[in-house]
Structures are given as structure tokens and as C-alpha cells.
């Protein structure tokens, strides 16, 4: 099992999760973060750190978010590793509010 970053991260890109990751499995593009399933050690340290509740264990993904398993696996390996906290995207505050968080 691995952890998966889902839709809630899109246009937020909070990076609180990357700081606690012991294996640097987070990768990012200009819109969000992704977890490389081959690097994730299933520790779950990232889950409580995400302010928009975007990270789930693969086997607990909501049905409408299962497509993110493949998206993370495809995108993460080709993107830069993110290991340090960065500013969220300018759209993050509004998206977080829209999510009711």
C-alpha cells in the first residue's frame, strides 16, 4: 500500500507534508504535489500535516478519487523532489475555504 495525493491538493500545493516525509517521496509541478509509490514507505506521517485533507492511504481512497493512484504513479517520477516547505499557491487560501477546511 502507498499513500496518494488527490484532487484537494490541486491549485493549493501546501507543502507541510513534505517536511515530515522520511524518504522524500513527494514530487511537484506548478499545480500540486504527487507521491511516488515506489518511494513511499507507508508511514502516514504526511496525512495529518495536509491542511486540505488531500492525502489518503491507497486502500481508503474515496471512490471518486481512485484515478489519482495512476496519476501519482505516472507523474511523480518525472518531476522534481520537493523536500522543503514552500509557499502555497496564490489560489490555495480560496480553495481551502471552498473545501470547507
DOTIBA-67304 format. One record per residue (C-alpha): residue number from 0; residue in three letters; x, y, z. Coordinates in steps of 0.25 Angstrom, whole numbers, plus 5000, padded with zeros to 4 digits. Layout:
! DOTIBA-67304
R, num, residu, X, Y, Z
R, NUM, ALA, X, Y, Z .
...
//
This chain:
! DOTIBA-67304
R, num, residu, X, Y, Z
R, 0, UNK, 5000, 5000, 5000 .
R, 1, UNK, 5004, 5014, 4998 .
R, 2, UNK, 4999, 5028, 5000 .
R, 3, UNK, 4992, 5036, 4989 .
R, 4, UNK, 4991, 5051, 4987 .
R, 5, UNK, 4977, 5055, 4982 .
R, 6, UNK, 4969, 5066, 4976 .
R, 7, UNK, 4969, 5075, 4988 .
R, 8, UNK, 4984, 5078, 4986 .
R, 9, UNK, 4981, 5083, 4972 .
R, 10, UNK, 4983, 5098, 4972 .
R, 11, UNK, 4987, 5098, 4987 .
R, 12, UNK, 5001, 5092, 4987 .
R, 13, UNK, 5003, 5093, 5002 .
R, 14, UNK, 5016, 5087, 5005 .
R, 15, UNK, 5014, 5084, 5020 .
R, 16, UNK, 5014, 5069, 5017 .
R, 17, UNK, 5028, 5069, 5010 .
R, 18, UNK, 5035, 5073, 5023 .
R, 19, UNK, 5031, 5061, 5031 .
R, 20, UNK, 5034, 5051, 5020 .
R, 21, UNK, 5045, 5042, 5024 .
R, 22, UNK, 5048, 5037, 5010 .
R, 23, UNK, 5046, 5049, 5001 .
R, 24, UNK, 5035, 5043, 4992 .
R, 25, UNK, 5028, 5056, 4989 .
R, 26, UNK, 5029, 5062, 4975 .
R, 27, UNK, 5023, 5074, 4970 .
R, 28, UNK, 5019, 5082, 4958 .
R, 29, UNK, 5013, 5096, 4957 .
R, 30, UNK, 4999, 5092, 4961 .
R, 31, UNK, 5001, 5081, 4972 .
R, 32, UNK, 5009, 5070, 4979 .
R, 33, UNK, 5009, 5055, 4976 .
R, 34, UNK, 5015, 5043, 4984 .
R, 35, UNK, 5024, 5033, 4977 .
R, 36, UNK, 5018, 5020, 4981 .
R, 37, UNK, 5032, 5013, 4979 .
R, 38, UNK, 5038, 5022, 4989 .
R, 39, UNK, 5027, 5023, 4999 .
R, 40, UNK, 5029, 5015, 5011 .
R, 41, UNK, 5014, 5015, 5016 .
R, 42, UNK, 5018, 5023, 5029 .
R, 43, UNK, 5006, 5032, 5028 .
R, 44, UNK, 5013, 5044, 5035 .
R, 45, UNK, 5009, 5053, 5023 .
R, 46, UNK, 4994, 5051, 5025 .
R, 47, UNK, 4991, 5059, 5038 .
R, 48, UNK, 5000, 5070, 5032 .
R, 49, UNK, 4992, 5073, 5020 .
R, 50, UNK, 4983, 5085, 5023 .
R, 51, UNK, 4973, 5082, 5011 .
R, 52, UNK, 4972, 5067, 5014 .
R, 53, UNK, 4978, 5063, 5001 .
R, 54, UNK, 4986, 5050, 5005 .
R, 55, UNK, 4979, 5036, 5007 .
R, 56, UNK, 4984, 5022, 5008 .
R, 57, UNK, 4982, 5016, 4995 .
R, 58, UNK, 4972, 5006, 5000 .
R, 59, UNK, 4964, 5017, 5007 .
R, 60, UNK, 4962, 5026, 4995 .
R, 61, UNK, 4948, 5031, 4993 .
R, 62, UNK, 4942, 5024, 4980 .
R, 63, UNK, 4943, 5037, 4972 .
R, 64, UNK, 4958, 5039, 4975 .
R, 65, UNK, 4963, 5026, 4971 .
R, 66, UNK, 4968, 5032, 4958 .
R, 67, UNK, 4979, 5039, 4966 .
R, 68, UNK, 4986, 5025, 4969 .
R, 69, UNK, 4990, 5025, 4954 .
R, 70, UNK, 4993, 5040, 4953 .
R, 71, UNK, 5002, 5040, 4965 .
R, 72, UNK, 5010, 5028, 4959 .
R, 73, UNK, 5011, 5034, 4945 .
R, 74, UNK, 5015, 5048, 4949 .
R, 75, UNK, 5023, 5047, 4961 .
R, 76, UNK, 5036, 5040, 4956 .
R, 77, UNK, 5037, 5051, 4945 .
R, 78, UNK, 5036, 5063, 4954 .
R, 79, UNK, 5046, 5069, 4964 .
R, 80, UNK, 5046, 5064, 4978 .
R, 81, UNK, 5041, 5074, 4988 .
R, 82, UNK, 5047, 5073, 5002 .
R, 83, UNK, 5045, 5087, 5008 .
R, 84, UNK, 5033, 5096, 5011 .
R, 85, UNK, 5030, 5106, 5001 .
R, 86, UNK, 5019, 5116, 5000 .
R, 87, UNK, 5006, 5110, 4995 .
R, 88, UNK, 5000, 5115, 4982 .
R, 89, UNK, 4992, 5128, 4982 .
R, 90, UNK, 4979, 5120, 4980 .
R, 91, UNK, 4981, 5112, 4992 .
R, 92, UNK, 4974, 5120, 5002 .
R, 93, UNK, 4962, 5121, 4994 .
R, 94, UNK, 4962, 5106, 4990 .
R, 95, UNK, 4963, 5103, 5005 .
R, 96, UNK, 4951, 5111, 5008 .
R, 97, UNK, 4943, 5105, 4997 .
R, 98, UNK, 4947, 5091, 5003 .
R, 99, UNK, 4941, 5096, 5016 .
R, 100, UNK, 4954, 5094, 5023 .
//
